[in-house]
Amino acid sequence: MQHRPYEPDRDLAAVLRIWREAGWIEADNSTQNQATAQFATVGEALVADLDGSAECFVSTAPGEMRYLDTDLPMSAVTAVITSHVARRRRGAGRLTARALADAAAAGAAVAALGMFDQGYYDRLGFATGTPVRWRGFDPADLVVPVPPRTPLRLTLDDWEAMHASRLSGMRLHGAMTITPAGFTRAEMGIEGGFGFGFRDETGTLTHHMWCSAKEMEHGPLTVHWAYYRTYRELLDLLAVLQGLGDQYHLVRMREVPGISLQDLLRRPFRSIAISKASKFETGTEAHPYWQARILDLGRCLAAVEIAGEPIELNLIVDDPVTEHLPEEAPWGGVGGEYMATLGAGGILTEGRDPALPTLEVSVGALTRMWLGVLPASGLAATDRLSAPPELLDLLDRGFRLPQPDPVWDF
C-alpha cells in the first residue's frame, strides 16, 4: 500500500465509505457526512492506496499538552481507520508512523491518541494513560452551592466561540488541547447536540458545555465536554444541569480534575442502589482509553521538575516505531543511549558514563513515568523498565506528579 497526502476532491467519497464501514457515521446522515468532510481537512491527513483507491486514512492535528506549568507542542492523532478490504496489511501502522514522523519534524514534542483497544498502538511507542472516569447521576440530586443563572442556548452556529472557550479553559497537568477551530466544528457536527453557556460583559463566551440526548424527553443526557476558567464557572454549569432535573433522569459527564462530583450529590449510594441495572443507572465508570508517547526526548525531559536533587543517570531508550518508518521519514524515533540529568532544566547528551546508574526503558514506559501515570517501581514490575533498586527509589521520590487528565477526547 502506497501512502500520500489526502486530496479532498479525489478521496472524500472513499473516506466517507471507510467511516461508514467502521460505523463511525451513518450513511443517510447528511450532517455527519458534511462534518466528516470538514474533519478530514483539519490538520494533516494521509491516505494509503490499494488498487487505486484510498483504503486507509490517518489524520493528525496540532495542539498542546500541559506538563505541570509548561505547555508542550503536541500532535493529536485524531483518526486511524482502515476499510474492510484493507485490514491486516500493516497499512494503518505504517501510515500512523509516518504521520508521527512528520509531526515530530514539524516540532511536536509529544503525541496522543484515543485507542480502540490496548496493544495496537504500543508497537508505535504509545503507552496507556490514566483511567478516564465518567459519572452518571440524577441531576435532581445535585446540590450546587451557587444561585442558578439563566444560560445562553448554543447551537452548531456557535462553534468558533465554543472552540475559543475550550482553548481558554482551565488546564491542569496532562490537559490537552487541539488548536484548529475546525476540529470543534467537525466534532459537533458528527456528535450532534446542543449547548449552554455564559458570556461576560464584552460578549466573550467564558464557559460552556455541549450535550446530546438520544431520547430528549428523559435522557440519559450526555455532557460531551464542559469548559470553564474557574471552579466558580464550573458550578454555574452544574447549576444548569441541576435545573434540568425535572426532565432528565440521568446525566453522564466526565469527572472533573480537582473536584469530586460525588461531593455535590445528595445520597449518591442510595441512588446507585435504586437505579442498578436500569436505563438510568448511576455510578462511575473508569477506562484508560487514551495513550501518549514522547516525540522529542530533550524537550520533554527539560520540562521535568524533580522533588529533591536532580537525578543523573544513563538512559537507554528503545523505540519500536523505527520498525514501521519508511527510509525517507524525516524523524527516526527517540531510541538510543544517553546521559541525562532529570531536573534543573534537564541535560541530555548521547553516550554512556560507567560511573552513573542506568535506566533501560521503552519509550512508552518512559512516557508513563514522565507524565506521572505510574511510578518507576510499578513500571519495573509490569512494563519495559529496569534499573537498580536505588535508582528506582530515586525516580519514585523525584516524579511526584498529579495524575494527568487529558480532558479533551479525540
GIPEFEN-V260550 format. One record per residue. RES is the residue in three letters. SS is DSSP state (hx for helix, st for strand, lp for the rest). PHI is phi in radians with two decimals (* if undefined). Layout:
BEGIN
res->(RES	RES)
ss->(SS	SS)
phi->(PHI	PHI)
END
This chain:
BEGIN
res->(MET	GLN	HIS	ARG	PRO	TYR	GLU	PRO	ASP	ARG	ASP	LEU	ALA	ALA	VAL	LEU	ARG	ILE	TRP	ARG	GLU	ALA	GLY	TRP	ILE	GLU	ALA	ASP	ASN	SER	THR	GLN	ASN	GLN	ALA	THR	ALA	GLN	PHE	ALA	THR	VAL	GLY	GLU	ALA	LEU	VAL	ALA	ASP	LEU	ASP	GLY	SER	ALA	GLU	CYS	PHE	VAL	SER	THR	ALA	PRO	GLY	GLU	MET	ARG	TYR	LEU	ASP	THR	ASP	LEU	PRO	MET	SER	ALA	VAL	THR	ALA	VAL	ILE	THR	SER	HIS	VAL	ALA	ARG	ARG	ARG	ARG	GLY	ALA	GLY	ARG	LEU	THR	ALA	ARG	ALA	LEU	ALA	ASP	ALA	ALA	ALA	ALA	GLY	ALA	ALA	VAL	ALA	ALA	LEU	GLY	MET	PHE	ASP	GLN	GLY	TYR	TYR	ASP	ARG	LEU	GLY	PHE	ALA	THR	GLY	THR	PRO	VAL	ARG	TRP	ARG	GLY	PHE	ASP	PRO	ALA	ASP	LEU	VAL	VAL	PRO	VAL	PRO	PRO	ARG	THR	PRO	LEU	ARG	LEU	THR	LEU	ASP	ASP	TRP	GLU	ALA	MET	HIS	ALA	SER	ARG	LEU	SER	GLY	MET	ARG	LEU	HIS	GLY	ALA	MET	THR	ILE	THR	PRO	ALA	GLY	PHE	THR	ARG	ALA	GLU	MET	GLY	ILE	GLU	GLY	GLY	PHE	GLY	PHE	GLY	PHE	ARG	ASP	GLU	THR	GLY	THR	LEU	THR	HIS	HIS	MET	TRP	CYS	SER	ALA	LYS	GLU	MET	GLU	HIS	GLY	PRO	LEU	THR	VAL	HIS	TRP	ALA	TYR	TYR	ARG	THR	TYR	ARG	GLU	LEU	LEU	ASP	LEU	LEU	ALA	VAL	LEU	GLN	GLY	LEU	GLY	ASP	GLN	TYR	HIS	LEU	VAL	ARG	MET	ARG	GLU	VAL	PRO	GLY	ILE	SER	LEU	GLN	ASP	LEU	LEU	ARG	ARG	PRO	PHE	ARG	SER	ILE	ALA	ILE	SER	LYS	ALA	SER	LYS	PHE	GLU	THR	GLY	THR	GLU	ALA	HIS	PRO	TYR	TRP	GLN	ALA	ARG	ILE	LEU	ASP	LEU	GLY	ARG	CYS	LEU	ALA	ALA	VAL	GLU	ILE	ALA	GLY	GLU	PRO	ILE	GLU	LEU	ASN	LEU	ILE	VAL	ASP	ASP	PRO	VAL	THR	GLU	HIS	LEU	PRO	GLU	GLU	ALA	PRO	TRP	GLY	GLY	VAL	GLY	GLY	GLU	TYR	MET	ALA	THR	LEU	GLY	ALA	GLY	GLY	ILE	LEU	THR	GLU	GLY	ARG	ASP	PRO	ALA	LEU	PRO	THR	LEU	GLU	VAL	SER	VAL	GLY	ALA	LEU	THR	ARG	MET	TRP	LEU	GLY	VAL	LEU	PRO	ALA	SER	GLY	LEU	ALA	ALA	THR	ASP	ARG	LEU	SER	ALA	PRO	PRO	GLU	LEU	LEU	ASP	LEU	LEU	ASP	ARG	GLY	PHE	ARG	LEU	PRO	GLN	PRO	ASP	PRO	VAL	TRP	ASP	PHE)
ss->(lp	st	st	st	st	lp	lp	hx	hx	hx	hx	hx	hx	hx	hx	hx	hx	hx	hx	hx	hx	hx	lp	lp	lp	lp	lp	lp	lp	hx	hx	hx	hx	hx	hx	hx	hx	hx	hx	lp	lp	lp	lp	st	st	st	st	st	st	st	lp	lp	st	st	st	st	st	st	st	st	st	st	st	st	st	st	st	lp	lp	st	st	st	st	st	st	st	st	st	st	st	st	st	lp	hx	hx	hx	lp	lp	lp	lp	hx	hx	hx	hx	hx	hx	hx	hx	hx	hx	hx	hx	hx	hx	hx	lp	lp	lp	lp	st	st	st	st	st	lp	lp	lp	lp	lp	lp	hx	hx	hx	hx	lp	lp	st	st	lp	lp	lp	st	st	st	st	st	st	lp	hx	hx	hx	st	lp	lp	lp	lp	lp	lp	lp	lp	lp	st	st	st	lp	hx	hx	hx	hx	hx	hx	hx	hx	hx	hx	hx	hx	lp	lp	lp	lp	lp	lp	lp	lp	st	st	st	lp	lp	hx	hx	hx	hx	hx	hx	hx	hx	hx	hx	hx	lp	lp	st	st	st	st	st	st	lp	lp	lp	lp	lp	st	st	st	st	st	st	st	st	lp	lp	lp	lp	lp	lp	lp	lp	st	st	st	st	st	st	st	lp	lp	lp	hx	hx	hx	hx	hx	hx	hx	hx	hx	hx	hx	hx	hx	hx	hx	hx	lp	lp	lp	lp	st	st	st	st	lp	lp	lp	lp	lp	lp	hx	hx	hx	hx	st	lp	lp	hx	hx	hx	hx	hx	hx	hx	hx	lp	lp	lp	lp	lp	lp	lp	st	st	st	st	st	lp	lp	st	st	st	st	st	lp	lp	hx	hx	hx	hx	hx	hx	lp	lp	lp	lp	lp	lp	lp	lp	st	st	st	st	st	st	st	st	lp	hx	hx	hx	hx	hx	lp	lp	lp	lp	lp	lp	lp	lp	lp	lp	lp	st	st	st	st	st	st	st	lp	lp	lp	lp	st	st	st	st	lp	lp	lp	lp	lp	lp	lp	st	st	st	st	st	hx	hx	hx	hx	hx	hx	hx	hx	hx	lp	lp	lp	lp	hx	hx	hx	hx	hx	hx	hx	lp	lp	st	st	lp	lp	hx	hx	hx	hx	hx	hx	hx	hx	hx	hx	lp	lp	lp	lp	lp	lp	lp	lp	lp	lp	lp	lp)
phi->(*	-1.72	-1.75	-2.84	-1.13	-1.17	-2.09	-0.94	-1.10	-1.51	-1.95	-1.04	-1.04	-1.18	-1.15	-1.07	-1.10	-1.08	-1.13	-1.18	-1.11	-1.42	1.41	-1.35	-2.38	-1.72	-1.06	-1.71	-1.78	-1.15	-1.13	-1.14	-1.10	-1.14	-1.14	-1.15	-1.05	-1.18	-1.00	-1.17	-1.82	-1.49	1.29	-2.06	-2.37	-2.16	-2.25	-2.09	-1.63	-2.40	0.95	1.44	-2.24	-1.16	-2.16	-2.49	-2.36	-2.33	-2.28	-2.29	-2.46	-1.29	-2.89	-2.44	-2.11	-1.42	-2.02	0.94	-1.86	-1.91	-1.70	-1.72	-1.12	-2.20	-1.93	-1.60	-1.43	-1.57	-2.79	-2.38	-2.60	-2.24	-1.24	-1.07	-1.49	-2.00	-1.19	1.14	-1.98	1.13	-1.18	-1.15	-1.10	-1.18	-1.17	-1.17	-1.05	-1.16	-1.10	-1.13	-1.08	-1.10	-1.17	-1.10	-1.13	-1.48	2.01	-1.21	-1.63	-2.61	-2.21	-2.56	-2.77	-1.75	-1.77	-1.47	-2.94	-1.33	2.13	-1.11	-1.44	-1.05	-1.17	-1.82	1.63	-1.35	-2.45	-1.29	-1.60	-1.36	-1.11	-1.67	-1.76	-1.96	-1.87	-1.85	-2.60	-1.37	-1.07	-1.19	-1.53	-1.18	-2.15	-1.81	-1.47	-2.42	-1.20	-1.19	-2.04	-1.40	-1.49	-1.43	-1.52	-1.98	-2.27	-1.02	-1.19	-1.67	-1.06	-1.16	-1.14	-1.17	-1.13	-1.06	-1.15	-1.10	-1.21	-1.65	-1.23	-1.01	-2.21	-1.90	-0.97	1.59	-1.13	-2.10	-2.33	-2.03	-1.27	-1.11	-1.11	-1.04	-1.16	-1.10	-1.03	-1.18	-1.07	-1.12	-1.17	-1.25	-1.34	1.26	2.20	-2.70	-2.42	-2.35	-2.85	-2.41	-1.98	-1.57	-1.17	-1.55	1.62	-1.34	-1.26	-1.61	-2.66	-2.84	-2.50	-2.11	-2.31	-2.69	-2.57	-1.19	-2.09	-1.22	-1.16	-2.27	1.54	-1.11	-1.78	-1.83	-1.63	-1.19	-2.75	-2.43	-2.16	-2.76	-1.69	-2.41	-1.17	-1.09	-1.19	-1.05	-1.09	-1.00	-1.20	-1.15	-1.14	-1.10	-1.11	-1.02	-1.20	-1.56	-1.16	-1.41	-2.01	-1.61	-1.58	-2.63	-2.08	-2.01	-2.65	-1.21	-1.05	-1.69	-0.99	1.53	-2.43	-1.83	-1.05	-1.06	-1.13	-1.85	-1.90	-1.47	0.89	-1.11	-1.28	-1.13	-1.11	-1.09	-1.14	-1.20	-1.61	-0.94	1.18	-1.73	-1.10	-1.98	-1.16	-1.65	2.28	-2.15	-2.02	-2.35	-2.45	-1.48	-1.75	-2.06	-2.36	-2.57	-2.70	-1.32	-1.89	-2.15	-1.12	-1.08	-1.19	-1.19	-1.20	-1.16	-1.46	-1.22	-2.10	-1.54	-1.37	1.92	-1.27	-0.99	-1.88	-1.80	-2.82	-1.48	-2.18	-1.92	-1.96	-1.82	-2.21	-1.25	-1.10	-1.05	-1.22	-1.96	-1.57	-1.24	-1.05	-1.48	-1.06	-1.42	-2.70	-2.06	1.49	-2.05	-1.14	2.65	-1.95	-2.39	-1.83	-2.24	-2.06	-1.67	1.79	0.99	1.58	1.31	-2.25	-2.42	-2.32	-1.28	2.06	-2.54	-1.93	-1.09	-1.45	-1.75	-1.19	-2.07	-1.89	-1.83	-2.75	-1.37	-1.10	-1.17	-1.14	-1.09	-1.08	-1.14	-1.13	-1.04	-1.38	1.59	-1.16	-2.52	-1.33	-1.02	-1.12	-1.18	-1.13	-1.12	-1.44	-2.21	-2.22	-1.60	-2.59	-2.49	-2.88	-1.04	-0.95	-1.13	-1.25	-1.02	-1.12	-1.09	-1.17	-1.08	-1.29	-1.38	-1.61	-1.77	-1.98	-1.12	-1.10	-1.25	-2.34	-1.21	1.13	-1.46	-1.63	-2.70)
END
